[in-house]
Amino acid sequence: MGSGLIIIAEDNATQRKLYSEFLESRGFTVVTANNGHDALTLLQTLKPKVLILDIMMPEMDGIETCRRVRERLGSGLPIIFLTAADELDKLDECMQAGGNDYLIKTASLENILARISYWARPTSIWINEQRREQALAAVKKAVIEEEARGQGKRNELTSKTDDTVRQMSDFVMAAQSQAPKGFGATVEQKLYLLGYVTGVVDHWAKLKLSMRPRYLDYLRSVLKETAILGVHEIEKMMDAYEELAEQTIFRIAWERGQWESDEAAAQGSEFVAKGLAEFENAVTV
């Protein structure tokens, strides 16, 4: 369980409520702001353990807010960016502005809790800077790889070019083999499939920082590799990903996919993923 004060600057009221209620249920005290100006005002009187900034906000965005925080308070306060974008140049700009870490906005709540707890633990400024350098290095590596691909033929992530895609796809197909025949025909089932696969990707993204800048690319690749959804369905759902990720069924499936991936890592070949087979029970709980 966490402890201490967290400030969240996020202009989406639904997201603010979701994060604050969850973190408070885990022992943190949370104060929220809906833009960068308000966050700076709060910092005049409050001393949070962690500051969480959405990148895109009205009046003052998260990147400019981060710069001003660093000018006023130095590097002692851990700053985590919360973003719905997977744009590498934007993430690099966040880290260059003084950010310590970043989270994909639709990451599972447990993943968000883990990263916040990681930065909220008391430690020295020197150790925090080491942690920030590790996160920055992961972003830079991804940027370099992306630029290298852009100079020649762009290689799409597949099970043949990326071993992580292969392992995630194998796991999803093993889960799919347990599902009833024809599973995925209804709208609810399609949303559940998207959430479940996202949970699997989320598990791996916790282990590999280098995945996080291309999070949605990995998700799209696993969906295509497994053919768990049709090609047109995948693109349509990815276009509406942020909206879909707020749906209850998606969240239930996401948590199940992540949990089963965690269990599979712990139990090895003995574990059988049954999350898709238990769809009806999961969504009626």
C-alpha positions as CSV (number, residue, x, y, z in Angstrom):
1,M,0.0,0.0,0.0
2,G,1.2,3.5,-0.7
3,S,1.4,6.6,1.5
4,G,2.1,10.3,1.0
5,L,0.7,13.0,-1.2
6,I,0.3,12.7,-5.0
7,I,-0.7,15.6,-7.3
8,I,-2.3,14.7,-10.6
9,A,-2.7,17.3,-13.3
10,E,-5.2,16.0,-15.9
11,D,-7.8,17.9,-17.9
12,N,-10.1,14.8,-18.3
13,A,-12.5,14.7,-15.4
14,T,-13.2,11.0,-15.8
15,Q,-9.5,10.1,-15.8
16,R,-8.9,12.4,-12.8
17,K,-11.6,10.7,-10.8
18,L,-10.5,7.2,-11.8
19,Y,-6.9,7.7,-10.8
20,S,-7.6,9.6,-7.6
21,E,-10.1,7.2,-6.3
22,F,-7.9,4.2,-7.1
23,L,-4.8,5.7,-5.5
24,E,-6.7,6.9,-2.4
25,S,-8.0,3.3,-2.0
26,R,-4.3,2.2,-2.0
27,G,-3.3,4.6,0.8
28,F,-2.2,7.8,-1.0
29,T,-3.6,11.2,-0.5
30,V,-4.4,12.8,-3.9
31,V,-4.9,16.4,-4.9
32,T,-5.9,17.1,-8.6
33,A,-5.6,20.0,-11.0
34,N,-7.1,20.3,-14.5
35,N,-4.2,22.2,-16.1
36,G,-0.6,23.1,-15.6
37,H,-1.2,26.6,-14.1
38,D,-3.3,25.0,-11.3
39,A,-0.6,22.4,-10.6
40,L,2.0,25.1,-10.2
41,T,-0.2,26.9,-7.8
42,L,-0.7,23.8,-5.7
43,L,3.1,23.3,-5.6
44,Q,3.5,26.7,-3.8
45,T,2.0,25.2,-0.7
46,L,2.1,21.4,-1.1
47,K,5.0,19.0,-1.2
48,P,3.9,15.9,-3.0
49,K,5.9,12.6,-3.2
50,V,5.1,12.5,-7.0
51,L,3.7,14.9,-9.6
52,I,1.8,13.3,-12.4
53,L,1.3,15.4,-15.5
54,D,-0.9,14.8,-18.6
55,I,1.0,15.9,-21.7
56,M,-1.9,17.6,-23.5
57,M,-3.7,20.1,-21.2
58,P,-5.3,23.5,-21.8
59,E,-3.6,26.8,-20.8
60,M,-0.3,25.1,-20.1
61,D,0.6,21.6,-21.3
62,G,2.5,19.1,-19.2
63,I,5.9,19.7,-20.9
64,E,5.9,23.4,-20.1
65,T,4.6,22.7,-16.6
66,C,7.5,20.3,-16.1
67,R,10.1,22.9,-17.2
68,R,8.7,25.5,-14.8
69,V,8.7,23.0,-11.9
70,R,12.3,22.2,-12.6
71,E,13.2,25.9,-12.7
72,R,11.5,26.6,-9.4
73,L,12.0,23.4,-7.4
74,G,15.0,21.7,-9.0
75,S,15.2,18.0,-9.7
76,G,14.1,16.6,-6.3
77,L,10.4,16.0,-7.1
78,P,9.7,12.9,-9.3
79,I,7.6,13.8,-12.3
80,I,5.7,11.2,-14.2
81,F,4.1,12.0,-17.6
82,L,0.7,10.5,-18.4
83,T,0.1,10.3,-22.1
84,A,-2.4,8.7,-24.5
85,A,0.1,9.3,-27.4
86,D,2.8,6.9,-28.5
87,E,4.7,9.5,-30.4
88,L,8.4,9.0,-29.8
89,D,9.5,12.6,-30.3
90,K,6.9,13.7,-27.8
91,L,8.0,11.2,-25.2
92,D,11.6,12.3,-25.8
93,E,10.6,15.9,-25.3
94,C,8.9,15.0,-22.0
95,M,12.1,13.4,-20.6
96,Q,14.3,16.3,-21.9
97,A,12.0,18.7,-20.1
98,G,12.9,17.0,-16.8
99,G,10.4,14.1,-16.5
100,N,11.5,11.1,-14.6
101,D,9.2,8.5,-16.2
102,Y,6.0,8.2,-18.2
103,L,3.0,6.0,-18.4
104,I,0.6,5.2,-21.3
105,K,-2.7,6.7,-20.1
106,T,-4.7,3.6,-20.6
107,A,-2.3,1.3,-18.7
108,S,-3.8,-0.9,-16.1
109,L,-4.4,0.7,-12.7
110,E,-2.1,-1.8,-11.0
111,N,0.7,-0.9,-13.4
112,I,0.2,2.8,-12.7
113,L,0.2,2.1,-9.0
114,A,3.5,0.2,-9.3
115,R,5.3,3.0,-11.1
116,I,4.0,5.6,-8.7
117,S,4.9,3.6,-5.7
118,Y,8.4,3.1,-7.3
119,W,9.0,6.8,-7.5
120,A,7.2,7.7,-4.2
121,R,9.7,5.6,-2.1
122,P,12.1,7.9,-0.2
123,T,15.5,7.9,-1.9
124,S,18.4,10.3,-2.8
125,I,18.3,12.7,-5.7
126,W,21.3,10.9,-7.1
127,I,19.3,7.6,-7.3
128,N,16.3,9.3,-8.8
129,E,18.5,10.7,-11.5
130,Q,19.9,7.3,-12.2
131,R,16.3,6.0,-12.6
132,R,15.5,8.9,-14.9
133,E,18.5,8.2,-17.0
134,Q,17.4,4.6,-17.5
135,A,13.9,5.7,-18.7
136,L,15.5,8.3,-20.9
137,A,17.8,5.8,-22.4
138,A,14.9,3.5,-23.3
139,V,13.2,6.3,-25.1
140,K,16.3,7.3,-27.0
141,K,16.9,3.7,-28.0
142,A,13.4,3.5,-29.4
143,V,13.8,6.8,-31.3
144,I,17.1,5.6,-32.9
145,E,15.5,2.3,-33.9
146,E,12.5,4.2,-35.4
147,E,14.8,6.5,-37.3
148,A,16.8,3.6,-38.6
149,R,13.7,1.9,-39.9
150,G,12.6,5.1,-41.5
151,Q,15.8,5.4,-43.6
152,G,15.1,2.1,-45.3
153,K,12.1,-0.2,-45.6
154,R,10.0,0.0,-42.4
155,N,9.9,-3.4,-40.8
156,E,6.6,-4.0,-39.1
157,L,6.8,-5.8,-35.8
158,T,6.0,-9.5,-36.3
159,S,6.8,-12.8,-34.6
160,K,9.6,-13.2,-37.1
161,T,11.3,-9.9,-36.5
162,D,10.6,-9.5,-32.7
163,D,10.8,-12.4,-30.2
164,T,8.5,-10.5,-27.7
165,V,5.8,-10.3,-30.3
166,R,6.2,-14.1,-30.9
167,Q,5.9,-14.9,-27.1
168,M,2.9,-12.6,-26.6
169,S,1.2,-14.1,-29.7
170,D,1.8,-17.7,-28.6
171,F,0.3,-16.9,-25.2
172,V,-2.8,-15.2,-26.7
173,M,-3.3,-18.1,-29.1
174,A,-3.1,-20.6,-26.2
175,A,-5.8,-18.6,-24.4
176,Q,-7.9,-18.5,-27.6
177,S,-7.7,-22.3,-27.9
178,Q,-9.6,-22.5,-24.6
179,A,-12.4,-20.2,-25.7
180,P,-15.8,-21.5,-27.0
181,K,-16.0,-22.0,-30.8
182,G,-17.0,-18.8,-32.5
183,F,-16.0,-16.6,-29.6
184,G,-15.6,-13.0,-30.7
185,A,-18.8,-12.7,-32.8
186,T,-20.5,-10.1,-30.6
187,V,-19.5,-6.5,-29.9
188,E,-19.0,-7.3,-26.2
189,Q,-16.8,-10.3,-27.0
190,K,-14.7,-8.2,-29.4
191,L,-14.2,-5.6,-26.8
192,Y,-13.2,-8.3,-24.3
193,L,-10.7,-9.7,-26.7
194,L,-9.1,-6.3,-27.2
195,G,-8.9,-5.8,-23.5
196,Y,-7.4,-9.2,-22.8
197,V,-4.7,-8.8,-25.5
198,T,-3.9,-5.4,-24.1
199,G,-3.4,-6.9,-20.7
200,V,-1.0,-9.4,-22.1
201,V,1.0,-6.6,-23.8
202,D,0.9,-4.6,-20.6
203,H,2.6,-7.5,-18.7
204,W,5.5,-7.5,-21.1
205,A,5.7,-3.7,-21.2
206,K,6.3,-3.8,-17.4
207,L,9.3,-6.0,-18.0
208,K,10.7,-4.2,-21.0
209,L,11.1,-0.4,-20.9
210,S,12.1,-0.3,-24.6
211,M,8.5,-1.5,-25.5
212,R,6.7,1.3,-23.9
213,P,7.3,4.0,-26.6
214,R,5.9,1.6,-29.2
215,Y,3.2,0.2,-26.9
216,L,0.3,0.5,-29.4
217,D,2.5,-0.8,-32.2
218,Y,3.1,-4.0,-30.2
219,L,-0.6,-4.3,-29.4
220,R,-1.6,-3.9,-33.1
221,S,1.0,-6.5,-34.1
222,V,-0.2,-9.1,-31.6
223,L,-3.8,-8.6,-32.7
224,K,-2.8,-9.1,-36.3
225,E,-0.4,-12.0,-35.7
226,T,-3.1,-14.0,-33.8
227,A,-5.9,-13.0,-36.2
228,I,-8.0,-12.8,-33.0
229,L,-9.9,-10.0,-34.7
230,G,-10.4,-9.1,-38.3
231,V,-8.0,-6.7,-40.0
232,H,-10.7,-4.0,-40.5
233,E,-11.9,-4.5,-36.9
234,I,-8.4,-4.0,-35.5
235,E,-7.9,-0.7,-37.3
236,K,-11.4,0.5,-36.4
237,M,-10.8,-0.4,-32.7
238,M,-7.3,1.1,-32.6
239,D,-8.7,4.4,-34.0
240,A,-11.2,4.4,-31.0
241,Y,-8.7,2.9,-28.5
242,E,-8.8,5.6,-25.9
243,E,-12.6,5.6,-25.8
244,L,-12.8,1.8,-25.7
245,A,-10.2,1.5,-23.0
246,E,-12.6,3.3,-20.6
247,Q,-15.3,0.7,-21.0
248,T,-15.9,-1.7,-18.0
249,I,-15.7,-4.9,-20.1
250,F,-12.3,-3.7,-21.6
251,R,-11.0,-3.1,-18.1
252,I,-12.1,-6.4,-16.7
253,A,-10.5,-8.2,-19.7
254,W,-7.3,-6.1,-19.4
255,E,-6.8,-7.0,-15.8
256,R,-7.5,-10.7,-16.6
257,G,-5.0,-10.7,-19.4
258,Q,-2.3,-9.1,-17.3
259,W,-3.0,-11.4,-14.3
260,E,-2.8,-14.5,-16.4
261,S,0.4,-13.4,-18.1
262,D,1.9,-12.8,-14.6
263,E,0.8,-16.2,-13.5
264,A,2.1,-17.9,-16.6
265,A,5.5,-16.2,-16.0
266,A,5.5,-17.6,-12.4
267,Q,4.2,-21.1,-13.2
268,G,5.8,-21.7,-16.6
269,S,4.4,-24.4,-18.9
270,E,2.0,-25.7,-16.2
271,F,-0.2,-22.7,-16.5
272,V,-3.2,-22.7,-18.8
273,A,-4.8,-19.3,-19.7
274,K,-8.6,-19.6,-19.4
275,G,-9.5,-15.9,-19.3
276,L,-11.3,-16.1,-22.7
277,A,-13.1,-19.3,-21.8
278,E,-14.5,-17.6,-18.7
279,F,-15.9,-14.5,-20.5
280,E,-19.5,-14.9,-19.2
281,N,-18.4,-15.3,-15.6
282,A,-16.0,-12.3,-15.8
283,V,-18.4,-9.8,-17.1
284,T,-21.3,-10.7,-14.8
285,V,-19.3,-10.4,-11.6
